[in-house]
Amino acid sequence: MYALTKDEVLKEKLDYAVNELAYLQSLDEDGFVGGFPRDCFDKAFTGEFEVERFSLAEQWVPWYSLHKVFCRPY
């Protein structure tokens, strides 16, 4: 959006958000940052999980979130 608008206020907000995510990522030894706990992610991709009505690996994780992590349009 910034590339199209050249809105400096927007760029400041984006830079702030990216810097905060980088800080959070630095706190995890593997660099994990996600909208759900790391152990849920690990269970989902090792096959050691149960699926219930609205949860995955004992956490509520929208499949939309996982899709956005792994299915990028580029």
Distance bins in CASP14 RR format, pairs under 12 A and 6 or more apart:
PFRMAT RR
TARGET T0000
AUTHOR 0000-0000-0000
RMODE 2
METHOD distances of the structure
MODEL  1
1 7 1 0 0 1 0 0 0 0 0 0 0
1 9 0 0 0 0 0 1 0 0 0 0 0
1 10 1 0 0 1 0 0 0 0 0 0 0
1 11 0 0 0 0 1 0 0 0 0 0 0
1 13 0 0 0 0 0 1 0 0 0 0 0
1 14 0 0 0 0 1 0 0 0 0 0 0
2 8 0 0 0 0 1 0 0 0 0 0 0
2 9 0 0 0 0 1 0 0 0 0 0 0
2 10 1 0 1 0 0 0 0 0 0 0 0
2 11 1 0 1 0 0 0 0 0 0 0 0
2 12 0 0 0 0 1 0 0 0 0 0 0
2 13 0 0 0 0 1 0 0 0 0 0 0
2 14 1 0 0 1 0 0 0 0 0 0 0
2 15 0 0 0 0 1 0 0 0 0 0 0
2 17 0 0 0 0 0 1 0 0 0 0 0
2 18 0 0 0 0 0 1 0 0 0 0 0
3 10 0 0 0 0 0 1 0 0 0 0 0
3 11 0 0 0 0 1 0 0 0 0 0 0
3 14 0 0 0 0 0 1 0 0 0 0 0
4 10 0 0 0 0 0 1 0 0 0 0 0
4 11 0 0 0 0 0 1 0 0 0 0 0
5 11 0 0 0 0 1 0 0 0 0 0 0
5 14 0 0 0 0 0 1 0 0 0 0 0
7 13 0 0 0 0 1 0 0 0 0 0 0
7 14 0 0 0 0 1 0 0 0 0 0 0
8 14 0 0 0 0 0 1 0 0 0 0 0
8 15 0 0 0 0 0 1 0 0 0 0 0
9 15 0 0 0 0 0 1 0 0 0 0 0
9 16 0 0 0 0 0 1 0 0 0 0 0
10 16 0 0 0 0 0 1 0 0 0 0 0
10 17 0 0 0 0 0 1 0 0 0 0 0
11 17 0 0 0 0 0 1 0 0 0 0 0
11 18 0 0 0 0 0 1 0 0 0 0 0
12 18 0 0 0 0 0 1 0 0 0 0 0
12 19 0 0 0 0 0 1 0 0 0 0 0
13 19 0 0 0 0 0 1 0 0 0 0 0
13 20 0 0 0 0 0 1 0 0 0 0 0
14 20 0 0 0 0 0 1 0 0 0 0 0
14 21 0 0 0 0 0 1 0 0 0 0 0
15 21 0 0 0 0 0 1 0 0 0 0 0
15 22 0 0 0 0 0 1 0 0 0 0 0
16 22 0 0 0 0 0 1 0 0 0 0 0
16 23 0 0 0 0 0 1 0 0 0 0 0
17 23 0 0 0 0 0 1 0 0 0 0 0
17 24 0 0 0 0 0 1 0 0 0 0 0
17 33 0 0 0 0 0 1 0 0 0 0 0
18 24 0 0 0 0 0 1 0 0 0 0 0
18 25 0 0 0 0 0 1 0 0 0 0 0
18 33 0 0 0 0 0 1 0 0 0 0 0
19 25 0 0 0 0 0 1 0 0 0 0 0
19 26 0 0 0 0 0 1 0 0 0 0 0
20 26 0 0 0 0 0 1 0 0 0 0 0
20 27 0 0 0 0 0 1 0 0 0 0 0
20 33 0 0 0 0 1 0 0 0 0 0 0
21 27 0 0 0 0 0 1 0 0 0 0 0
21 28 0 0 0 0 0 1 0 0 0 0 0
21 31 0 0 0 0 0 1 0 0 0 0 0
21 32 0 0 0 0 0 1 0 0 0 0 0
21 33 1 0 1 0 0 0 0 0 0 0 0
21 34 0 0 0 0 1 0 0 0 0 0 0
21 35 0 0 0 0 0 1 0 0 0 0 0
22 28 0 0 0 0 0 1 0 0 0 0 0
22 31 0 0 0 0 1 0 0 0 0 0 0
22 33 0 0 0 0 1 0 0 0 0 0 0
23 31 0 0 0 0 0 1 0 0 0 0 0
23 33 0 0 0 0 1 0 0 0 0 0 0
24 31 0 0 0 0 1 0 0 0 0 0 0
24 32 0 0 0 0 1 0 0 0 0 0 0
24 33 1 0 1 0 0 0 0 0 0 0 0
24 34 0 0 0 0 1 0 0 0 0 0 0
24 35 0 0 0 0 0 1 0 0 0 0 0
25 31 1 0 1 0 0 0 0 0 0 0 0
25 32 1 0 0 1 0 0 0 0 0 0 0
25 33 1 0 1 0 0 0 0 0 0 0 0
25 34 0 0 0 0 1 0 0 0 0 0 0
25 38 0 0 0 0 0 1 0 0 0 0 0
26 32 0 0 0 0 0 1 0 0 0 0 0
26 33 0 0 0 0 1 0 0 0 0 0 0
27 33 0 0 0 0 1 0 0 0 0 0 0
27 38 0 0 0 0 0 1 0 0 0 0 0
28 34 0 0 0 0 1 0 0 0 0 0 0
28 37 0 0 0 0 0 1 0 0 0 0 0
28 38 1 0 0 1 0 0 0 0 0 0 0
28 41 0 0 0 0 0 1 0 0 0 0 0
29 38 0 0 0 0 0 1 0 0 0 0 0
30 38 1 0 0 1 0 0 0 0 0 0 0
30 39 0 0 0 0 0 1 0 0 0 0 0
30 41 0 0 0 0 0 1 0 0 0 0 0
30 42 0 0 0 0 1 0 0 0 0 0 0
31 38 0 0 0 0 1 0 0 0 0 0 0
31 41 0 0 0 0 0 1 0 0 0 0 0
32 38 1 0 1 0 0 0 0 0 0 0 0
32 39 0 0 0 0 0 1 0 0 0 0 0
32 40 0 0 0 0 0 1 0 0 0 0 0
32 41 1 0 0 1 0 0 0 0 0 0 0
32 42 0 0 0 0 1 0 0 0 0 0 0
32 69 0 0 0 0 0 1 0 0 0 0 0
33 41 0 0 0 0 0 1 0 0 0 0 0
33 69 0 0 0 0 0 1 0 0 0 0 0
34 40 0 0 0 0 1 0 0 0 0 0 0
34 41 1 0 0 1 0 0 0 0 0 0 0
34 59 0 0 0 0 0 1 0 0 0 0 0
34 61 0 0 0 0 1 0 0 0 0 0 0
34 65 1 0 0 1 0 0 0 0 0 0 0
34 66 0 0 0 0 0 1 0 0 0 0 0
34 68 0 0 0 0 0 1 0 0 0 0 0
34 69 1 0 0 1 0 0 0 0 0 0 0
35 41 0 0 0 0 1 0 0 0 0 0 0
35 59 0 0 0 0 1 0 0 0 0 0 0
35 60 0 0 0 0 0 1 0 0 0 0 0
35 61 0 0 0 0 1 0 0 0 0 0 0
35 62 0 0 0 0 1 0 0 0 0 0 0
35 64 0 0 0 0 0 1 0 0 0 0 0
35 65 1 0 0 1 0 0 0 0 0 0 0
35 66 0 0 0 0 1 0 0 0 0 0 0
35 68 0 0 0 0 0 1 0 0 0 0 0
35 69 0 0 0 0 1 0 0 0 0 0 0
36 42 0 0 0 0 0 1 0 0 0 0 0
36 43 0 0 0 0 0 1 0 0 0 0 0
36 44 0 0 0 0 1 0 0 0 0 0 0
36 55 0 0 0 0 0 1 0 0 0 0 0
36 56 0 0 0 0 1 0 0 0 0 0 0
36 57 0 0 0 0 1 0 0 0 0 0 0
36 58 0 0 0 0 0 1 0 0 0 0 0
36 59 1 0 1 0 0 0 0 0 0 0 0
36 60 1 0 0 1 0 0 0 0 0 0 0
36 61 1 0 1 0 0 0 0 0 0 0 0
36 62 0 0 0 0 1 0 0 0 0 0 0
36 63 0 0 0 0 0 1 0 0 0 0 0
36 64 0 0 0 0 0 1 0 0 0 0 0
36 65 1 0 0 1 0 0 0 0 0 0 0
36 66 0 0 0 0 1 0 0 0 0 0 0
36 68 0 0 0 0 0 1 0 0 0 0 0
36 69 0 0 0 0 1 0 0 0 0 0 0
37 43 0 0 0 0 1 0 0 0 0 0 0
37 44 0 0 0 0 0 1 0 0 0 0 0
37 55 0 0 0 0 0 1 0 0 0 0 0
37 56 0 0 0 0 0 1 0 0 0 0 0
37 57 0 0 0 0 1 0 0 0 0 0 0
37 58 0 0 0 0 1 0 0 0 0 0 0
37 59 1 0 1 0 0 0 0 0 0 0 0
37 60 0 0 0 0 0 1 0 0 0 0 0
37 61 0 0 0 0 1 0 0 0 0 0 0
37 65 0 0 0 0 0 1 0 0 0 0 0
38 44 0 0 0 0 0 1 0 0 0 0 0
38 45 0 0 0 0 0 1 0 0 0 0 0
38 57 0 0 0 0 0 1 0 0 0 0 0
38 59 0 0 0 0 0 1 0 0 0 0 0
38 61 0 0 0 0 0 1 0 0 0 0 0
39 45 0 0 0 0 0 1 0 0 0 0 0
39 46 0 0 0 0 0 1 0 0 0 0 0
39 48 0 0 0 0 0 1 0 0 0 0 0
39 49 0 0 0 0 1 0 0 0 0 0 0
39 56 0 0 0 0 0 1 0 0 0 0 0
39 57 1 0 0 1 0 0 0 0 0 0 0
39 58 0 0 0 0 1 0 0 0 0 0 0
39 59 0 0 0 0 1 0 0 0 0 0 0
39 61 0 0 0 0 0 1 0 0 0 0 0
40 46 0 0 0 0 0 1 0 0 0 0 0
40 47 0 0 0 0 0 1 0 0 0 0 0
40 48 0 0 0 0 0 1 0 0 0 0 0
40 49 1 0 0 1 0 0 0 0 0 0 0
40 50 0 0 0 0 0 1 0 0 0 0 0
40 51 0 0 0 0 0 1 0 0 0 0 0
40 55 0 0 0 0 1 0 0 0 0 0 0
40 56 1 0 0 1 0 0 0 0 0 0 0
40 57 1 0 1 0 0 0 0 0 0 0 0
40 58 1 0 0 1 0 0 0 0 0 0 0
40 59 1 1 0 0 0 0 0 0 0 0 0
40 60 0 0 0 0 1 0 0 0 0 0 0
40 61 1 0 1 0 0 0 0 0 0 0 0
40 62 0 0 0 0 0 1 0 0 0 0 0
40 65 0 0 0 0 0 1 0 0 0 0 0
40 66 0 0 0 0 1 0 0 0 0 0 0
41 47 0 0 0 0 0 1 0 0 0 0 0
41 48 0 0 0 0 0 1 0 0 0 0 0
41 49 0 0 0 0 0 1 0 0 0 0 0
41 56 0 0 0 0 1 0 0 0 0 0 0
41 57 0 0 0 0 1 0 0 0 0 0 0
41 59 0 0 0 0 1 0 0 0 0 0 0
41 61 0 0 0 0 1 0 0 0 0 0 0
41 65 0 0 0 0 1 0 0 0 0 0 0
41 66 0 0 0 0 1 0 0 0 0 0 0
41 69 0 0 0 0 1 0 0 0 0 0 0
41 70 0 0 0 0 0 1 0 0 0 0 0
42 48 0 0 0 0 1 0 0 0 0 0 0
42 49 0 0 0 0 1 0 0 0 0 0 0
42 56 0 0 0 0 0 1 0 0 0 0 0
42 57 0 0 0 0 1 0 0 0 0 0 0
42 58 0 0 0 0 0 1 0 0 0 0 0
42 59 0 0 0 0 0 1 0 0 0 0 0
43 49 1 0 1 0 0 0 0 0 0 0 0
43 50 0 0 0 0 1 0 0 0 0 0 0
43 51 0 0 0 0 0 1 0 0 0 0 0
43 55 0 0 0 0 0 1 0 0 0 0 0
43 56 1 0 0 1 0 0 0 0 0 0 0
43 57 1 1 0 0 0 0 0 0 0 0 0
43 58 1 0 0 1 0 0 0 0 0 0 0
43 59 0 0 0 0 1 0 0 0 0 0 0
43 61 0 0 0 0 0 1 0 0 0 0 0
44 50 0 0 0 0 0 1 0 0 0 0 0
44 51 0 0 0 0 1 0 0 0 0 0 0
44 55 0 0 0 0 0 1 0 0 0 0 0
44 56 1 0 1 0 0 0 0 0 0 0 0
44 57 1 0 1 0 0 0 0 0 0 0 0
44 58 0 0 0 0 0 1 0 0 0 0 0
44 59 0 0 0 0 1 0 0 0 0 0 0
44 61 1 0 0 1 0 0 0 0 0 0 0
44 63 0 0 0 0 1 0 0 0 0 0 0
44 65 0 0 0 0 0 1 0 0 0 0 0
44 66 1 0 0 1 0 0 0 0 0 0 0
44 69 0 0 0 0 0 1 0 0 0 0 0
44 70 0 0 0 0 0 1 0 0 0 0 0
45 56 0 0 0 0 0 1 0 0 0 0 0
45 57 0 0 0 0 1 0 0 0 0 0 0
45 61 0 0 0 0 0 1 0 0 0 0 0
45 66 0 0 0 0 1 0 0 0 0 0 0
45 69 0 0 0 0 0 1 0 0 0 0 0
45 70 0 0 0 0 1 0 0 0 0 0 0
46 57 0 0 0 0 1 0 0 0 0 0 0
47 56 0 0 0 0 0 1 0 0 0 0 0
47 57 0 0 0 0 1 0 0 0 0 0 0
48 56 0 0 0 0 0 1 0 0 0 0 0
48 57 1 0 0 1 0 0 0 0 0 0 0
48 58 0 0 0 0 0 1 0 0 0 0 0
49 55 0 0 0 0 1 0 0 0 0 0 0
49 56 1 0 0 1 0 0 0 0 0 0 0
49 57 1 1 0 0 0 0 0 0 0 0 0
49 58 1 0 0 1 0 0 0 0 0 0 0
49 59 0 0 0 0 1 0 0 0 0 0 0
49 61 0 0 0 0 0 1 0 0 0 0 0
49 66 0 0 0 0 0 1 0 0 0 0 0
50 56 0 0 0 0 1 0 0 0 0 0 0
50 57 1 0 0 1 0 0 0 0 0 0 0
50 58 1 0 0 1 0 0 0 0 0 0 0
50 59 0 0 0 0 0 1 0 0 0 0 0
51 57 0 0 0 0 1 0 0 0 0 0 0
51 58 0 0 0 0 0 1 0 0 0 0 0
51 59 0 0 0 0 0 1 0 0 0 0 0
51 60 0 0 0 0 0 1 0 0 0 0 0
51 61 0 0 0 0 0 1 0 0 0 0 0
51 63 0 0 0 0 0 1 0 0 0 0 0
52 58 0 0 0 0 1 0 0 0 0 0 0
52 59 0 0 0 0 0 1 0 0 0 0 0
52 60 0 0 0 0 1 0 0 0 0 0 0
52 61 0 0 0 0 0 1 0 0 0 0 0
53 60 0 0 0 0 1 0 0 0 0 0 0
54 60 1 0 1 0 0 0 0 0 0 0 0
54 61 0 0 0 0 1 0 0 0 0 0 0
54 62 0 0 0 0 1 0 0 0 0 0 0
54 63 0 0 0 0 0 1 0 0 0 0 0
55 61 1 0 0 1 0 0 0 0 0 0 0
55 62 0 0 0 0 0 1 0 0 0 0 0
55 63 0 0 0 0 0 1 0 0 0 0 0
56 62 0 0 0 0 1 0 0 0 0 0 0
56 63 1 0 0 1 0 0 0 0 0 0 0
56 65 0 0 0 0 0 1 0 0 0 0 0
56 66 0 0 0 0 1 0 0 0 0 0 0
57 66 0 0 0 0 0 1 0 0 0 0 0
59 65 0 0 0 0 0 1 0 0 0 0 0
59 66 0 0 0 0 0 1 0 0 0 0 0
61 67 0 0 0 0 0 1 0 0 0 0 0
61 68 0 0 0 0 0 1 0 0 0 0 0
61 69 0 0 0 0 0 1 0 0 0 0 0
62 68 0 0 0 0 1 0 0 0 0 0 0
62 69 0 0 0 0 0 1 0 0 0 0 0
63 69 0 0 0 0 0 1 0 0 0 0 0
63 70 0 0 0 0 0 1 0 0 0 0 0
63 71 0 0 0 0 0 1 0 0 0 0 0
64 70 0 0 0 0 0 1 0 0 0 0 0
64 71 0 0 0 0 0 1 0 0 0 0 0
65 71 0 0 0 0 0 1 0 0 0 0 0
67 73 0 0 0 0 0 1 0 0 0 0 0
END
